[in-house]
Amino acid sequence: MRKLEVDIVKIMAETAKLNKETFWYPMALATGLVVAVGAVVKFIL
């Protein structure tokens, strides 16, 4: 029974980590894309 509780806690921690990653990776990608487009626009103008 104790092992089951430990496994549940581990799975919940992994889920929380994955939820953070699935939010931050696209956010970082979008930020990089905005910076890249800004650099290109500045270079052209």
MODELLER restraints for C-alpha pairs under 7 A, 6 or more apart:
rsr = mdl.restraints
at = mdl.atoms
